[in-house]
């Protein structure tokens, strides 16, 4: 049975090392195999650009056109099939002609955020495997990225908040600032911050609930998140909590101006990830293999949450070089779970041997033969 949402074909023009690459007749699982540098990850990155943001590598768009050609643009087109129809998604970029920078659905231009109405894309990359041992801010960014696939306003609210925080600091640097305007800015900061705090807390609670039912050999891990903002009181009393934060921002104006940063923000968090529901051992103290198992548990749980949120429309899943260190038991379980999600999954790997026991609805592309 085919996934209920799948990419049927993809075309890349002048994107990285792909001058004119076309893949078609795609299946439930798509495996891109070949040597390092053959362009496997570049195809996954191209797909990821149909998700809000800058894709799996977080690269600047000006770095994406092929460097060996004079053209400063690229084009990516994917045909997405659903159970009830299909659409053509198109992304064009040019560093010279700004009118060529757009996304379209069936030739109608849309915004970055509107992509989520047509497709959800989740990914695992080698660098994400280190998130369990990284800083709190990097963990926060990781979970924020997952949240917006379920809560479409989360990314917009985060972006608005960053602009408001910068605006407040700029006002504080001006000794003749408009106090009435600063009050409005701080009120907006407080309202957005409380919304983000609630959204993060709600997401983590839902995710933890799903993680409790994760099956062996993966880990029924748990996540704790503490916002420094929470020291102001109980978030359940929304209006009182917001008013306390507005007062704190007002009180901290002088020190924030001197330090040129907001000392109390919703972005100051402490995140702990544990390897089981008893919360005994933190993931950062686990073995590399167990950390990968924990990450995959989180990933699969979020994929199911995305599917539930979107009326059973499954996300497209990209797994870049993530199979190399999984034993046979973990690989077979992963393939089984991905199949039950009814998601189309794109894998990359240096060898076909990494994909033994994968399901029979799999198409392999040897990257040296891709045109």
C-alpha positions in Angstrom: 0.0 0.0 0.0 1.4 3.4 -1.0 1.7 6.3 1.6 -1.2 8.7 1.7 1.2 11.5 0.9 4.2 10.9 -1.4 6.6 12.6 -3.8 6.0 11.0 -7.2 8.8 12.8 -9.0 11.4 15.4 -8.3 13.4 17.7 -10.6 16.5 19.7 -9.6 18.1 22.3 -11.9 21.4 23.9 -11.0 21.1 22.9 -7.4 24.5 22.2 -5.8 26.1 19.3 -7.8 22.8 18.5 -9.6 22.8 20.4 -12.9 19.7 18.6 -14.2 18.6 15.7 -12.1 15.2 14.0 -12.4 13.9 11.1 -10.2 10.5 9.5 -11.0 8.5 6.3 -10.4 9.1 6.8 -6.7 7.8 4.3 -4.1 7.1 4.1 -0.4 10.7 3.9 0.5 13.4 5.7 -1.6 17.1 4.8 -1.1 19.8 7.0 -2.4 23.1 5.1 -2.2 26.5 6.1 -3.3 29.9 7.4 -2.2 30.4 10.5 -0.2 30.1 13.6 -2.4 27.8 11.9 -4.9 24.9 14.2 -4.1 22.7 12.0 -1.9 22.3 14.6 0.8 21.8 17.4 -1.7 18.6 15.7 -2.9 17.3 15.4 0.6 18.2 19.0 1.2 16.3 20.0 -1.9 13.2 18.2 -0.6 13.6 19.8 2.8 13.3 23.3 1.2 9.6 22.6 0.9 9.4 23.0 4.6 9.5 26.5 6.3 13.1 27.6 7.0 16.4 26.8 5.3 16.3 23.1 5.1 18.3 20.3 6.7 21.7 22.1 6.4 20.4 25.5 7.4 22.4 26.9 4.5 22.0 30.3 2.9 20.2 30.2 -0.4 23.0 32.1 -2.1 25.2 29.0 -1.3 22.9 26.6 -3.1 23.3 27.3 -6.9 26.0 25.2 -8.6 29.3 26.9 -8.0 30.9 25.8 -11.3 28.4 27.7 -13.5 27.8 31.4 -14.0 24.1 31.0 -13.2 23.2 32.3 -9.7 19.9 30.5 -9.5 18.3 27.1 -8.9 14.9 25.5 -9.4 13.3 22.5 -7.6 10.0 20.9 -8.5 8.2 18.1 -6.8 4.9 16.4 -7.6 3.1 15.4 -4.5 0.4 12.7 -4.7 -2.4 12.3 -2.1 -5.1 9.7 -1.8 -7.5 12.3 -3.3 -5.3 14.1 -5.9 -2.0 15.7 -6.5 -0.2 19.1 -6.6 3.0 20.5 -8.1 5.2 22.3 -5.6 7.9 24.6 -7.1 10.7 26.6 -5.6 12.8 29.1 -7.5 15.7 31.2 -6.3 17.9 33.8 -8.0 20.5 36.0 -6.2 20.3 38.4 -9.2 16.7 38.6 -10.2 14.7 38.9 -7.0 11.4 38.3 -8.8 12.5 34.7 -9.3 12.5 34.1 -5.5 9.2 32.4 -4.8 7.4 29.2 -4.0 4.3 28.1 -5.9 1.6 25.4 -5.7 0.2 24.6 -9.1 1.6 27.9 -10.4 0.0 29.9 -7.6 2.5 31.7 -5.4 2.4 30.9 -1.7 4.3 31.9 1.4 6.9 29.8 3.3 4.4 29.0 6.1 1.7 28.0 3.7 3.8 25.0 2.6 2.5 23.3 5.8 -1.0 23.2 4.3 0.3 20.8 1.6 3.2 18.9 3.0 5.0 18.2 6.3 8.6 17.1 6.2 10.6 15.7 9.1 14.3 14.7 9.0 17.2 13.1 10.9 20.7 14.0 10.0 24.1 13.0 11.5 24.5 16.3 13.2 21.1 15.9 15.0 22.4 12.8 16.7 24.5 15.2 18.9 21.5 17.2 20.1 21.2 15.0 23.2 24.6 16.3 24.4 24.4 19.8 23.2 23.5 23.1 25.0 20.0 23.9 26.2 19.6 26.5 23.4 20.4 23.9 20.8 18.0 21.5 22.3 15.4 24.3 22.4 15.9 25.0 18.7 15.6 21.2 18.0 12.2 21.0 19.7 10.9 24.3 18.3 11.6 22.9 14.9 9.5 19.8 15.7 6.7 21.9 17.3 5.9 24.0 14.2 5.0 20.9 12.2 2.1 20.4 14.7 1.4 24.0 15.7 1.7 26.1 12.5 1.7 29.5 14.4 4.7 28.5 16.6 7.4 29.5 14.1 5.7 32.8 13.3 5.3 33.6 17.0 9.0 32.8 17.6 10.1 35.1 14.7 7.8 37.9 15.9 9.2 37.6 19.4 12.8 37.9 18.2 12.0 41.1 16.3 10.2 42.6 19.3 13.2 41.7 21.6 15.5 43.5 19.2 13.2 46.5 19.0 13.0 46.8 22.8 16.8 46.8 23.1 17.1 49.4 20.4 14.6 51.6 22.2 16.4 51.2 25.5 19.7 52.4 23.9 18.0 55.6 22.9 17.9 57.8 25.9 14.9 59.7 24.5 12.9 56.7 23.8 9.1 56.8 23.6 7.9 55.3 26.9 4.4 54.7 25.7 5.7 52.8 22.7 8.1 50.8 24.8 5.2 49.8 27.1 3.3 48.4 24.0 6.4 46.5 22.8 6.9 44.9 26.3 3.2 44.0 26.4 3.5 42.2 23.0 6.7 40.5 24.1 4.9 39.2 27.2 1.9 37.9 25.4 4.0 36.1 22.7 6.3 34.7 25.3 3.5 33.2 27.4 2.0 31.8 24.2 5.4 30.1 23.3 5.8 28.8 26.9 2.3 27.2 26.8 2.9 25.7 23.3 6.2 24.2 24.3 4.9 22.8 27.5 1.8 21.3 25.8 4.0 19.8 23.1 6.4 18.2 25.5 3.5 16.8 27.7 1.9 15.2 24.5 5.3 13.9 23.3 6.1 12.3 26.7 2.7 10.6 26.7 3.5 9.1 23.3 7.0 8.1 24.4 5.7 6.1 27.3 4.3 3.6 24.8 7.4 3.2 22.6 8.3 -0.4 22.1 11.5 -2.3 22.6 14.2 -2.2 21.2 13.7 1.6 21.2 13.6 3.7 24.3 10.5 4.9 26.2 12.4 8.1 27.0 11.1 11.2 28.7 11.8 14.9 28.4 11.7 17.6 31.1 11.7 21.3 30.1 12.0 24.2 32.6 11.6 27.8 31.5 13.3 30.4 33.6 10.2 32.5 33.0 8.3 30.0 35.1 9.7 31.4 38.3 7.2 34.2 37.9 4.4 31.9 39.0 1.8 29.4 37.6 1.1 29.7 33.9 -2.4 28.4 34.4 -3.3 32.0 35.5 -2.6 33.4 32.1 -3.5 37.1 32.7 -1.7 37.3 36.1 1.4 35.6 34.7 1.5 37.9 31.7 1.2 41.0 33.9 4.0 39.8 36.2 6.3 39.4 33.1 5.4 42.9 31.9 6.4 44.2 35.3 9.7 42.2 35.2 10.5 43.6 31.8 9.9 47.2 33.1 12.0 46.6 36.2 14.9 45.1 34.2 15.1 48.0 31.6 18.3 49.5 33.0 20.3 46.3 33.4 19.0 45.0 30.0 20.2 48.2 28.4 23.6 48.0 30.0 24.1 44.3 29.0 22.4 44.8 25.6 20.3 41.6 26.1 17.0 40.7 27.7 17.9 39.0 31.0 14.6 37.2 31.4 13.1 35.6 28.3 11.1 32.5 27.4 14.1 31.3 25.4 16.1 30.6 28.6 15.3 27.0 29.3 16.8 23.9 30.8 16.0 20.7 28.9 16.8 17.2 30.2 16.3 14.1 28.1 16.2 10.8 30.0 16.6 7.2 28.6 13.5 5.8 30.3 10.2 6.7 32.0 11.8 6.5 35.5 14.1 9.5 34.6 17.1 7.9 36.1 19.9 8.4 33.5 20.2 11.4 31.2 20.6 10.7 27.6 23.9 12.6 27.5 25.4 9.9 29.8 24.2 7.0 27.5 26.2 5.2 24.9 26.2 6.4 21.3 23.9 3.5 20.2 21.4 4.2 23.0 21.4 8.0 22.2 20.5 7.1 18.6 17.7 4.9 19.8 16.4 7.7 22.0 16.5 10.2 19.1 14.6 7.8 16.8 12.0 7.2 19.5 11.4 11.0 19.7 11.4 11.2 15.9 8.8 8.4 15.4 6.6 9.8 18.2 6.6 13.2 16.6 5.8 11.8 13.2 2.7 10.1 14.7 1.7 13.4 16.3 2.1 15.2 13.0 -0.1 12.6 11.3 -2.8 12.9 14.0 -2.7 16.7 13.7 -3.2 16.6 9.9 -6.2 14.3 9.6 -4.0 11.3 9.1 -1.9 12.9 6.4 1.5 11.4 6.9 4.7 13.4 6.9 7.5 12.9 4.3 10.5 11.6 6.2 14.2 12.1 5.3 16.8 10.0 7.0 20.3 11.0 6.1 23.2 8.6 6.8 21.4 7.4 10.0 21.5 3.6 9.4 25.2 2.9 9.6 25.4 2.3 13.4 22.1 0.5 13.9 22.1 -3.2 14.6 19.8 -5.5 12.7 17.1 -5.6 15.4 16.9 -1.8 15.5 16.9 -1.5 11.7 14.1 -4.0 11.3 12.0 -2.3 14.0 12.6 1.1 12.4 11.5 -0.1 8.9 8.4 -1.7 10.5 7.4 1.5 12.4 8.0 3.7 9.3 5.9 1.4 7.2 3.0 1.5 9.8 3.2 5.3 9.6 2.3 5.1 5.9 5.0 7.7 5.3 7.1 8.0 2.3 10.7 7.7 3.6 13.9 8.9 1.8 17.1 7.2 3.0 20.7 7.9 2.1 23.6 5.6 2.6 26.9 4.5 1.1 25.9 0.9 0.6 22.8 -1.1 -0.3 23.9 -3.5 2.4 22.6 -1.1 5.0 19.1 -1.7 3.8 18.7 -5.4 4.1 15.2 -6.5 5.1 13.7 -3.2 4.0 10.1 -3.6 2.6 9.4 -4.7 -1.0 8.0 -1.3 -1.9 11.5 0.3 -2.1 13.2 1.9 -5.1 17.0 2.2 -5.1 18.9 5.0 -6.9 22.7 4.5 -7.5 23.8 8.1 -7.4 26.5 7.7 -10.0 23.8 6.8 -12.5 21.4 9.5 -11.6 20.7 12.0 -14.3 
